[in-house]
Amino acid sequence: MSERPDRKAMRLRYAGGCRLCAVEVAQGVSAVYERQTRSVLCLPCAELTPDPATVVGAAVDSGEAARAVGAPTAVEQAATL
């Protein structure tokens, strides 16, 4: 797993629950702490969770692609509802 600036793989000082699958992660067990959300991810969920910066970038890219072909973006479509 690659280390991201907003995440830190560590052994937990306190028990917590994974924010995605709600499994109890015991004190002293390795997990990923997300600084931005102040939450814990178990290691399997941390591997599956995309980087938030990548998701935002993909949304921006899809909007630019839609404009390039003349289609309305998702934001423009939502504004017409």
N, C-alpha and C positions, 0 to 999 in steps of 0.2 A: 504494500500500500504506500503510495507516495504521500509525503507530508505536505499539507496545505497550510498557508498562513493562518487561516481561521480555525484550523483543527489541530489538536495535539494528541498523539497516541501516548497513553500513559497508564500506569497502574493507579487505580482509583483510590483516593484517600477515604472516600465515603461511598457507601452503597448508593446505587441509583437505578433508575429504570431507563431502558432504551427508549428514546423518543419515537421510534418507528414501530417496533414490534412489542414494546412494553415488557420485554423479558427483564427480570431482576438481575442486575449486575452487581455482584458482591464487592465489598471492600477488598482491595488488593488484587483484583482481577484486571487484566489489561482490557482497555476500552479506548474509545476516542472521545475526547472532550471538545465540544464546539464552543469556541469563545463567544461568537456572535449571539447564539441563542442560549448560552449557558446551560447546555443540555449534554446528555451522554448518548453515544451510539455504541451498541455492541459491535464487535469486530465484523461479523457477517454483514450487518446492515451498513456499516461504514464503507465496506467494499462496494456495495450496490448503489450507494447514494451519490448522485452526481454533484460536482462542484457547483455551488450557486452561481458563481461568476460565469461558468460555461452555459448554464441554463439561460441566464439573462442575455448573454451574447447570442445564443441561438435564436431567442425571440427577436432580438434586434435584427439579426441577419434575415429571418423570415419576413420581417416587415419590409426590408430593403428589397428582397427578392420579389415580393408581391408588387411593390411600386414599379420595379423594372419591367414587369410584364403588363402593367396597367390594371392589375387586380386590386381590390380594396384590401387593406391590411386588417388584421383581427380587431384592432382598436377602432378603425373606421367602421367596420361592420357592427361592432357593439354600440357605437354612437348612434346608429340608425334604428336601433331597437326601441 
